[in-house]
């Protein structure tokens, strides 16, 4: 029997631009292969409409789930082919799926992801671990963010304090004290790329503002920026989490209608970029966390304007990326879910209660075994 040394992390993030699959070895850590499957524009629009309007028939929801499941499974098969590794060598897939709604508020908090792990396990022949958020919710937590546990395991530095900022559609931050006796902290800071991406789609007919160049050509409108920052979410104490069901184009359009001034589209893009930076700065100030380094990952790491403004606003903290630790910026989240699958299979907790607000550590996710049978089975 082949030794099962490898794991696959699988997800489509809040930017909803693609399905990412990363084939990794976790001890010692190395990424063997990656594969990105861009979401078809029609599917991306369907998902965006579903998240923002929350209206869909049960039949259409079920069909969308099956469609996404097959795309996820195909991404796994492609990354295996890329690495020339057989499914039998992979211990498990950690699939986060596609979040379509995350609402951690009482009285009935819930989270919903699409991409059926039954289909993924069946199509790939690999044990699949999925549904990572709901056990933390059941234990009284937010169910998010989950990445700080991975950041603590692989990116903590005993010589200095540092933070990790994942800028996807929504941004989240982890505070990693050098002192191992001090608690890891983290939460969703607010919008990352989602508002900028959607504004670029509306006015440029492009899925994103490549490199942040459009935003760089505009001027920040302080009236709009301060109004956006007055949203109660930014002043909420952690634990807290959010998503596109809250920070979306409806939210932005309502703000623009409320302030009722004419702002050129390019200046709105500049202001949305400034909003992401300002919300991160607020997060750092809230904890008074003296980070010597801020490691950026996620799609926002390729936004030159964001990176430059983060460095300007957070001086003397050095702004760099997770590349310095051998993890490409795009693949930190996929690696997180590969690691969470390992934690689940080994009966180890995957949450940090100080981050999510859960009452205690819990084993995350449910296990969908590969279709292999023991010799004792009839």
Secondary structure, DSSP 4 states (H G I P E B T S, - for coil): -----EEEEEEE-TT-SEEEEEEEEETTEEEEEEEEEEPPHHHHHHHHHHHHH----HHHHHHHHHHHHHHHHHHHHHHHHHHT--GGGEEEEEEEEEEEEEE--SSS-EEEEES-HHHHHHHH-S-EEE--SHHHHHTTS-----HHHHHHHHH--TTS-EEEEEESSEEEEEEE-SSTTSPPEEEEEEESSHHHHHHHHHHHSSSS-GGGHHHHTS---HHHHHHHHTSHHHHPPSS----TTTSSHHHHHHHHHHH-----HHHHHHHHHHHHHHHHHHHHHHHT---SEEEEESGGGG-HHHHHHHHHHHTTSEEEEGGGGT--GGGHHHHHHHHHHHHHHTT-----HHHH--SS----SEEE--S---TT--
